[in-house]
Amino acid sequence: MTQTAVPAAQLPGGGTMPLLGFGTWQITGPQAYDAVRTALDVGYRHIDTATVYRNEEEVGRALADSGVPRGEVFVTTKVPPGADDPRKTLETSLQKLGTDHLDLWLIHWTEGDSIHENLWRVLLEAQQAGKVRDVGVSNYSLDQIDRLTRSTGQQPAVNQIEWAPTLYDDEVARGHAQRGIVLEGYSALKNTNLDDPVLREIAEANDVSTAQVLLRWHLDHGFVAIPKSVTPERIAANFAITGFSLAAEDVARIDALAAR
Ligand SMILES: NC(=O)c1ccc[n+]([C@@H]2O[C@H](COP(=O)([O-])OP(=O)(O)OC[C@H]3O[C@@H](n4cnc5c(N)ncnc54)[C@H](OP(=O)(O)O)[C@@H]3O)[C@@H](O)[C@H]2O)c1
């Protein structure tokens, strides 16, 4: 199956965000270095990390050693909302990642109903200073996003949320699309039964695996997927999803898994 370029979303700050990236939660030390090197070798050009993952240094070394030019890789990291000094957190992230700018900096989560407006202003300031191309949030509801936008006049470019067919909610998907906010999904594999008969039938018809169908579902919707794996064969297979696309009726059948 001939693979083609990974589709991408245009972000308001000028960034181009590949809809398929590599997740790095729960991988640290040499395992993180090896996994990210493998991911870059097989073609991923988008890496997702976070201050709290404690692997930014390994991600940075893997990026440097890969030989892939920095400008070809979309790098996201995230600041914890309780950071004492978020400006310093950013400097530490940049230094560990070995770069002078991030492609995307996210507020990692919310606490209760709070929107972390002051922290958001720090992200906007970093964007103004050219240290971060685009800024966004993670684990925010649409209501929290609207409150943040109203209070600062600046809407997040991306919201990274837990997302999978079993969690699919048309209102949430449409709400992001209507606002022009990229919906970046996480933990899709963990939230999916890869033996599901619907996924199996679609996988067989396309001569791919059910994990590949699951990840392709994100791309065909315009969502971002960031599968994590430490297994080289899975890292490669999860990336090999540009040689096919799902029929509209199959996308709808997968959407319907949430209702079961
Ligand atoms: N913003 C947030 O609050 C937040 C929260 C959670 C995650 N994230 C981000 O989203 C990324 C992905 O989420 P996640 O790490 O929670 O989970 P995930 O990517 O849904 O699942 C990872 C698990 O799936 C397995 N796996 C990978 N490819 C597979 C395949 N082809 N077939 C079967 N199993 C496969 C992995 O096993 P092996 O590694 O053993 O191969 C691992 O156990 C994270 O790494 C992180 O970057 C963000």
The ligand as a Gaussian input file, in Angstrom:
#p B3LYP/6-31G(d) Opt

LIG

0 1
 N       -3.283000      15.952000      27.657000
 C       -3.447000      14.941000      28.476000
 O       -3.943000      15.069000      29.611000
 C       -3.044000      13.554000      28.008000
 C       -3.447000      12.439000      28.736000
 C       -3.085000      11.179000      28.247000
 C       -2.337000      11.070000      27.075000
 N       -1.917000      12.202000      26.413000
 C       -1.079000      12.103000      25.188000
 O       -1.684000      11.189000      24.282000
 C       -0.766000      10.144000      23.978000
 C       -1.528000       8.847000      23.691000
 O       -2.299000       8.455000      24.800000
 P       -1.898000       7.260000      25.762000
 O       -0.429000       7.115000      25.819000
 O       -2.637000       7.495000      27.034000
 O       -2.564000       5.985000      25.120000
 P       -2.755000       5.306000      23.675000
 O       -1.840000       5.879000      22.673000
 O       -4.207000       5.292000      23.427000
 O       -2.355000       3.808000      24.016000
 C       -1.075000       3.398000      24.313000
 C       -1.144000       1.897000      24.560000
 O       -1.574000       1.242000      23.375000
 C       -0.628000       0.272000      23.012000
 N       -0.550000       0.247000      21.549000
 C        0.057000       1.142000      20.733000
 N       -0.114000       0.832000      19.445000
 C       -0.839000      -0.302000      19.420000
 C       -1.323000      -1.116000      18.377000
 N       -1.099000      -0.839000      17.096000
 N       -2.052000      -2.228000      18.714000
 C       -2.295000      -2.514000      20.009000
 N       -1.865000      -1.774000      21.046000
 C       -1.131000      -0.670000      20.757000
 C        0.669000       0.693000      23.669000
 O        1.463000      -0.441000      23.954000
 P        3.061000      -0.498000      23.769000
 O        3.611000       0.855000      24.135000
 O        3.450000      -1.580000      24.724000
 O        3.320000      -0.855000      22.337000
 C        0.173000       1.324000      24.955000
 O       -0.094000       0.331000      25.933000
 C        0.127000      10.100000      25.219000
 O        1.308000       9.357000      25.011000
 C        0.324000      11.573000      25.460000
 O        1.282000      12.101000      24.544000
 C       -2.290000      13.435000      26.855000

